[in-house]
Amino acid sequence: MTDPLMISLRKMKNMSKNKKFDIRLSEKRNGWCAEITRQVTSRTTKVSKRETGFETEAQAKEWAEKELAAFVQNQAERNERKADQRKERDELRHAKELKAEQAREARAKARAADEFDAE
C-alpha cells in the first residue's frame, strides 16, 4: 500500500483549474479507483462519477482526466440549455404581465369613463 501522505500529495498535483469539479485517485485492494468529485459546499464534496479496477495509477488518471473534460463540457452545455429555457420563460412571463397591466389600465379607463358619464 502507498503512504497516505503520498496519495495526498498526488491529489494536490492532480487538482484541475476548475474549483467546482476535481479528480481523486485512490488505491484499493483490487487496483486503482478514479473519481470525479464535485464541491457542493466549502466542506462537502460529492462523488459525481466513479470507476474502479484500474491496474495502474496512470490508467486511472488518464480515464479521470478524459471523463472530467467530458463531464465539464456536458455541464456547460446543460447550463446553456437551461439559461435559454429560463430566458424564454422570463420573456413569456413578461409578455403575460404586460398584457395583464394593459387590461387593468383599460378597465380603469372604462370605469373612469362610466363614472364621468354618470355625473
Secondary structure, 3 states (H helix, E strand, C coil): CCCHHHHHHHHHHHCCCCCCEEEEEEEECCEEEEEEEEECCCCCEEEEEEEEEECCHHHHHHHHHHHHHHHHHHHHHHHHHHHHHHHHHHHHHHHHHHHHHHHHHHHHHHHHHHHHHHC
